[in-house]
Amino acid sequence: MSTAGAAPAGSPVREEAKVDWFVLLLGFGGMVVGQFMAILDIQIVAASLPQIQAGVGASNDEISWVQTAYLIPEVVMIPLSGYLARWWGTQRVFLASATGFIAMSVLAGMSTSIDMLIICRALQGFLGGAMIPTVFAVAFTAFPPQQRVTASVIMGLIVTLAPTVGPTLGGHLTEMLSWRWLFFINVIPGALVLFLVSQYGKFDEGDPELSKGFDWWGLGLMAAFLMSLQFVLEEGAKNDWFADDMILLLAVVAAITGPAFIWRTLAYNNPIVELRAFRDRNFTVGVIMTFVTGAALFGGTFLLPLFLGRVGGFSAAEVGTIMVVSGLAMFLTAPIAGRIARKVDPRIPMFVGFLLAAWGMWEAHAVTPEWGFWEFASVQAFRGVGVMLAMIASQNVTMSTLKPEMIKNASGLVNLARNVGGAFGLAMLNTMLTDRTAVHMGELTSRISTASTQTSDMLAGLIARFEEMGLANPQGAAYAAMERMIHLQATNLAFGDAFAALGFGCVVAAFVVLLAKPVRGGLLAPTEGAH
């Protein structure tokens, strides 16, 4: 095997002539399938929570933990995976991660109680979390510089398509088979992943010396910080933020352990996460951009289905059909974005991409309950094209000037930024929807109270209709119906505000891009001095 397998850990293949493309592509392809499974599993469950709730007899509060339990441990493994890959080697870490993920998928599908399901989901998220950043690291170490953009395009497709198709696929699987197949579906592709990576995924060797002086204090501080932060972002909006004692306590924990972890990492001679990468200006700007693209990707994927179901009254199948436009736009844009990234300074497609995404989100600020497929097609297309352009280009900027030995740790930080950005975006959007709905409700109610003639005529018409229907209390039913109409309109306006806020954030990000240094020719090769 004449791949990068014989190279030392962290050192990229520099001569394309020595690359065995058959072996490299099979090994990398297996890892990409595993990465797709890990990202898809976050979203595939979302559309079927009511069926899972009925299947395991869970309460409304308990069922939300099926998602939260997966996400919280995952954010610990993502940055930790860089250290493990340098210690054990990428292949061993990925195989251990994939094996644990598949085993927990089977146990989750066999769960007979909500407690068993939550435990399995937590272990599934923690063990599977290593599959995401290790793929990213291989793309920037095992591939020659000229082909790293292509690898970046493939990863961009996975990161964007998995959340887009997840709810639709999950809904159809549950409808045709049962909710248990949301987890059992991982077994067959998982077996393929294990075979390909075990046979062809020898990209580097581990360094056993890293076992000496393992930073257990650093690991504890990192886990406490990231898990507390993720919980606050995931559950804060639902629990009225700091009015809830648990949210307040964990926010304090995060505020204390975060700076303590940074201090420990900078002071310890063998840190779990290498923060020196942030000395590189392009890496710092790229991580900020990745944070924003995470918010734009997951925020848009969250807002639109929620609006279609809550305000538009669309079925799950209709929501899936409308969401396909975004996935199709991303799929078609990916190869074009790759070509552009090879030829121009990545700051240009990042700038353009964020502006396109901003325009798509801004279009939706005028959304109404009457909007259907064609009205949302333009919104989805602009957002899909923009997010894909920005994501692929941001990966180029982030890794372009890093030294090779920093790439494995840096890949964990980049993927962590995307996940936390998505969680932050969802938390802010959830809070904004609640607050702005209340504001618009107050404004609409005050306006209606002044238009007495109109209000009286509408109420009279509703009362007459309910009397014809033979209701026992037609007047009460009329007032309730009017309140529902006002609330629906207030909710619609709140969604418009949320779309506009997301668009404004993308505009700000477009101009932050200009802080990055130029990248020669758009290539991902580190500078010669880095070698």
N, C-alpha and C positions, 0 to 999 in steps of 0.2 A: 504494500500500500504506500503510494508515494504522495500522500497528502500532507496537510499540516500536522498530521499526527506525530511526526517525529520532532516537531519543533518544541522548544521549551515553552512552559506556560506563559501566556501573555504575549508571545512574540508572533507577529503576523507573518503570513507567507508573503515574501516579497518578490519572488520570481514566478511569474505566471507559468513558465515552461515546466516547472517542477510540480505543478498542481495536477493531481489526478481528478479530473472534473467529475467522472462517473461516481467515484467514492464520495467526493465532497458534496455533490448535489443530493445524493441519496441520504447521507448523514444529516445534512442541513434540512432537507425536505422532511425527514422524520421529526426533527425538532420543531419545525414550523407547524406541523400537524398537532403536535403536543401543545404548542403555544396557543393555537386556535382553540383547542379543547378547553384550556384553562381560562381563556378570556370569555369564551362562549358560555361557560358554566355560570358566570355571574348573571348573565341576562336571560338565559334560556328558562330559568326557573320563574322569572318575574311575571310572565303571563299566566302562570298556572298556580299561583299561591292559594286562591280559593279552593281548588281541587285538592291541593296538598293539605290544606287546613281541614277539610272534611275527611280526608283519608287517614289522618293521624289523630283526629279529635283535638285540634289545638284551638286556643282562644285567639281573638284578634291581636292581642298584645304579643302572644307567643309566636305567631306565624311570621312576624316581621324578622324574627331572629334567624329564620332560615337563610335570609340574605346577609344579615349583619354578621352572623357567626362565620360566614365564609370570608368576608372582606376584612375583618379586624385582624385575624392571625396572618392573613396573606401579606399585609403591609410590613410585617416583621421579617418574613422570609425573603421578600424581594431585595432589600439591601444586604441581608445576610448572605444571599446566594453568591455574591461576588467573592467573598472571603472563602466560602466553601469550595468554589470552583478553583481558586488558586491553591487550596489545600489538597483536595481530593482529585482534582481534574474535572473538566467540564462534563465529560461523558458519564462519570460515576455519579456526579450530582444530579444530572438530568435523569438518568435511569432510576435513581432512588426516588426522585420527585415524581416521575411518571408512574412508577409502581405504586407508591403510596396514594397518589391521586386516583388511580383506577380501583384500588382496593376499597378506598373510602367511598367511591361512587357506587360500587356494588352494595356496600353496607347501607349507604343512604337510601338506595332504592328498596332495600329489604326492611327498612325501618318500620316498626309497629307503634312507635310513640314519638311525640314531639321531642322529648328529651334525647332519645337515641338519634333522631335526625339532626338535631342541633349539634351534638357532639361530632357526628360524622361529617357534617358540613364544615365545622371548625378545623378538623384534621385535614379535610380535603383542601380547604383554602390554604392552610399552612404548608402542607407537603407539596401541593401543586404550584405554589407561588414561585418556586425556583425555575420552573419551565419558561417563564416569561423573560426574565433578564438574561438568562444564559444564551438564548437564541440571539438576542441583541448583541451580546459580546462576540459570539462566533461570527456574526455578519461583518464585524469590524476588525477581526483578527485573522480569520481563516481565508477570507477572500482577498485576492489581489486588489490594489487600489482602484483599478479601472472598473471592477465588477461590484464594488461595494454599494454603489448607487442602486444597482439591480436588486441586491439583497435587501437594501433599505426599502425599496418599492414593495417587495413581497411582504415585509413586516408591516408596512403601512397599510396594506390591504387587509392583513389579518386583524390588526388593531382596530380598524374602522368597520370592517364588514361584520365581525363577530357580534358587537353590540347591536348592529342594525338588524341582522337576520335572527338574532337570538329569541326575542319575544314571539316572532312569527313562527319559527320552527317549534318552539316550546308549546305554543297553543295548538298546533296541528298534531304534534306527538301525543299530547294529553287527550285530544279529542278522538284520535284514531285508536290509541292503545290505552295508556293510563299515565298518571303523573310519574309512576315509578320508572318509566322509560326515559324520563329526562336525565336519569342517572345511569341506567343500564346502557344507553346509547354510547357511552364512553368506552365500553369494553372492546369492541372490534377495532375501531381506529387506535385505541390505546395499545392493543397487541401489535398492530403494525408499527406504531411508534417505537415500542420496545425492541422489536426485531431490527428495524433500520438503524436505530442509534447504537444498539449493541454491536452490530456488524460493521457499521461505516462511520460511527461518530467519534473516532479517536482523534480529537483535534489538538490535544495537548497533554502534558503530564502534570500531576500535582506536585506540590512541594511539602513533604512531610514535616519540614522544619517549622512550618506555620502552626503546628500543634503545640509547640512550646510557648508558654506564656499567653495562652488564649485569654482574651479579655472578657471574663465572665461578668465583671461589673459593667463594662460597656454594653454587653448584650442585655443585661437586666435593665439598664437605663434606657436603651433604645426600645426595648419591648414595651416598657411602661409608657414612654413618651408616644410612640406611634400608635399603640393600641388605645390609649386614652384619647389621643387626638382624633383617631378614626371614629371612635364611639361618639364623641361629641359632635362630629360633623354628620354622622349617620342618623343619630337619634335626637339631636338638638332641636331641629325644626318641629318634630312631632311632639316634643315634651316642653315646649315654650322656653327653650334655652335655659338660662340661669335661674329661672323660677323653679326648676327641678333640682332637687338636692344632689342627685347622682351626676347630672350634667355639670353642675357647679364644682363638685368634688373632683371629677375627672379633668375638668378644665384647669383646676389648680395643680393637679398631678402633672398634666402636660406642661404647664408653665414652669414647673420646677425641674422636672426630669429632662426637658428639652435642652436648656442651657447646660445642665450638668452633663448630659451626653456629649454635647459639642466640646465642652472643656475636657472630658475624659478622652475623647477621640484625638484631640490635638495634643494632649499631654502624654498619652501612652505610646510606647515604642512599637507596639504591634496591634494597631486598632482594627476593629471589625470593619469599619467603613472608612475609606480614605477620603478625607475632605479637602486634601490639597488640590484636587481637581478644580475646585472653585477659584483657585488663583488664575486659571485660564479664563480670560474674559469671554471668549466664545462659548466655552462650556457653561458659564454662569448665565449668559444671555439665552443660550439654547435650553437650559433647564427651565428658565422662566417661561420661554415660549412653549415648551412641552406642557408645563402646568396650565397655560392658557388653552392650548389645543385640547387638553384633557377636559377642561371645563366646557369648551365649545362643543366637543364631540359628545360627551355624556350628557351635557346640559340640553343640547338640541334633541338628542335621542330620548331624553326624559320628558321634555316639555310637550313635544308634538303629540305622542300617543296619549298623554294625560289630557291634553286639550280635546283631542278627537273623541275620547271616551267620556270625559266629564261634561263638556259643553256641546260637542257635535253629536253625541249619541251614536257614534259609529260602533259597529261590531268589531271583534278581534280580527276577523278576516279582512274587513275593510281597512282597519288601521294598518295591517300588514301590507296590503296592496299599496297604500299611500307611502309607507315607509320604504318600499322597494326603490322608489325614485332616488332617494339619497344613496342607497347602496350601489345602484347602477351608475350614478354619477361618479362615485368614488372609484368604482371598478374601471370605468372608461378613462378616468383622469390619471390613474396610477402610472401607466407606461409613459404618458406624455410628461407627467411630472418628473419621472426618472430621466427622460431625455433632456429636459430643461435643466435639471440639477447637474447634469454632466457638463453642460456648456456654459452656464452663467454663474455668477456669484449667487449662492443660495439665498442671500438676503433679499434678492429681487422677487423670486417666487414666494418667499415667506411674506413679504410686504403685500404682494398682490393677493395671495391666498387669504390672509386675514381680512383684507378689504372686501373680497368676494363673500366670505362668510358673514362679515358684518352687514353687507347689503342684503343677503338672504334673510338674516334675522330681523333687519329693519323692515323689510317688506311685510313680515308677519306682525308688525306692531298694529296694523290696521285689520287684524283678523276679526271675522264675525262668525256666528254659528252657522251661517249659510255657506261658508267656504267648503269646497269639496276637493276632489282629486286634482283638478287642473289649477285651482288657485294655489294649492300647496306644492304643486310640481315645481314652480319657479323657485319657491323658498327652499325646497329640498335640493334642487339642482345647484343653486349658488352656494348653499352651505356645504354640500358634498364635495364640490370641486374645490372650494376654498380650503376646507379642512384638510383634504388630501395634499394639496400643494404645500400648505403650511407645515403639515406634519413631516413629510418627506424632507423638505428643505431644512426644517429645524433639526432633524437628526443629523443632516450633513454639517450644519453649523456647530452643533454640540460636540461632535466627535472629531472634527476636522483638524484641530491643532493640539489634541491631547497626545501625550507620550504613550506608546504602546502598553507599557506596564500598568497604566492607570485605567485601561479600557474596561476590564472586568468589573472593578468596583464602580466605575462611572456608569456602566450600563444599569446597575441596580438603582443608582440615584436617579437616572433618567426615567426609568419605569415607575419608581416611587413618586416622582413629580407628577407623572401623568395620572396615576391613581388618586393621589391626594388632591390634584387639581379637579378631577372629576367629582370627588366627594365634596370638596369645597363649593364647586359650582352648584351641585344638587342641593346642598344645605342652604346656600344663599337664595336660590330660586324658590325653594319650598317656603322659606321665610317670607320672601317677597310676595309670593302668591297669597299667603295668609294675610299679610299686612295690607297689601293693595286692594284685596277684595273687601276688607273692612272699610277702607277709606272710600272706595267707590260706592259701597253700599250706603254709607252715610250721605254722600253727595247726591246719589240718585233718590234716596228717600226724601231728602230735603227739597229737591226739585219737584217731586211728585206732590208733596204736600201743598206747594204753592199753586199748582195747576189744578185747582179744585174741580173745575167743570170737567176736564178731561178725566180726572180720576173718578169722579162720580159716575160719569157715563160708562167707563170701563167696568167699574164695580157693579153697576146696575146690569150690564150685559152679562157678566159672569154669574151674578145671582140668578138671573132669569134662566140661564142655561142649566145651572145646577138644580133649579126648581123643576125644570122639565125632566131632569134625570131622576127626580124623586129622592134627592138626598135629604137626610133629616135636618141638617143645619147648612142650608145653602149659603147663608151670609158668612159663616165661619170658613166654609170651603172656598168662597170667593176671595176672602182676605188671604188665606193660605196660598192660593194659586197666584195671587198678585205678588206675594212675598217671594215665591219661588221664581217668578219671572224677573223680579228685580235682582235677586241673588244671582241668577244665571247671567244677566247682563253685567253685573259687577264682576263676576268671575271671568267673563270674557275680556273685559277691560284690563283686569289684572294680568291675564295671560299676555295681552298686548304689551303691557309695561315690561313683563319679564323678557319677552322676545327682544324688545328695544334695549334693555339693559345688557343682554348677552351680545347684541350687536355693538353697543358702545364699548364693551370690554375688548372686542376684537379690533376695533379701531385704535384703541390705546396700544394694544399689543403690536399692531402694524408699525407704529412709530418707535416703539421700544426696540424693534428689530434693527433699526439704524444704528444702535449702539454697538453692534457686533463688528468685529474686524472683517475686512474683505477676505474671501476664501478663493484662492487661485483656481480659476477654471472650473469651479464647482466640484472638483474631485475631493474624495474623502481621505486622500493620503496625508498622513501626518507630515509635517515639514521635515526636511532632511536632517535638520538639527536634532529632531526628536529621536533619530536613529543612532 
